[in-house]
Amino acid sequence: MNILLTGGTGLIGRALCRHWLAEGHRLWVWSRTPQSVAKLCGAEVQGVGSLQQLEAVALDAVVNLAGAPIADRPWTKSRKTLLWDSRVKLTEQLVEWLGKREQKPALLISGSAVGWYGDGGEHRLTEADQPVSTDFASQLCNAWEERANEATVLGIRVVLVRTGLVLARDGGFLQRLLPVFKLGLGGRLGNGRQWMPWIHIDDQIALIDFLLRQPAASGPYNACAPTPVRNADFTRSLAHCLHRPALLPVPAAVLKPLLGELAGLLLGGQHVLPQRSQEEGFSFRYTHLDSALADLLMHP
């Protein structure tokens, strides 16, 4: 297949490129720094700084993963604008370009996140459910999906991948926690009862590849393991895997003034289940957190 990726130099994008290159696909990555694409994604991946460079390429699929990291820093007004523009406006630009193409891809796989549901509390959430609350993350994901869904008017099939916390060796959420936990300074956030939907990077890549190959796939799919855990359980499992204590909880009263609105993302959560993918035949390799952490931390 001929596949265009946005966000191809990110954690998931790089892993997808490695996987799809091995499968024999031809890949292009739309990037602000196209000169760095080959180094980050593979020598055979072509970086483009402008979509117009692809006018003569017959695309089979577009995979839209672009978006600035959402939990790296407090949500100031300027940070919210960047988060919105890097997801919603970029997707709007992408779909507008697709609409002008004479040859259109059959499929658009567009990123989203379990934050689409808002802070779900104790609700068990599948793709059939609506958002439980409408915080900024939920509003962001809803607008992101709405822009992607506009491609259906063009005759393009749209798949939305609502991703949980991606666990990987070489970046992402887990790598930000490791320095603190290795020092024995880790601990739960708030009361630790908030749900944390997670997914091993290998399952994330396998699921996106599965959806690429399913001709009937469309609409939202939750990209998270079938066994979400609470924050306190995640903390204990990570500390145990590293043979360290986890005795220093971070109270909500500390997080809220320190991080502002972003604290709600860390103190809330979603009990999300990947119902659709399992019903349609996808099998997760890592269904339990302990085995996922053991693979990532004990077998470098």
Secondary structure, 3 states (H helix, E strand, C coil): CEEEEECCCCHHHHHHHHHHHHCCCEEEEECCCHHHHHHHHCCCCEEECCHHHHCCCCCCEEEECCCCCCCCCCCCHHHHHHHHHHHHHHHHHHHHHHHHCCCCCCEEEEEEEHHHHCCCCCCEECCCCCCCCCCHHHHHHHHHHHHHHHHHHHCCEEEEEEECEEECCCCHHHHHHHHHHHCCCCCCECCCCCEECEEEHHHHHHHHHHHHCCCCCCEEEEECCCCCEEHHHHHHHHHHHHCCCCCCCECHHHHHHHHHHHHHHHHCCCEECCHHHHHCCCCCCCCCHHHHHHHHHHCC
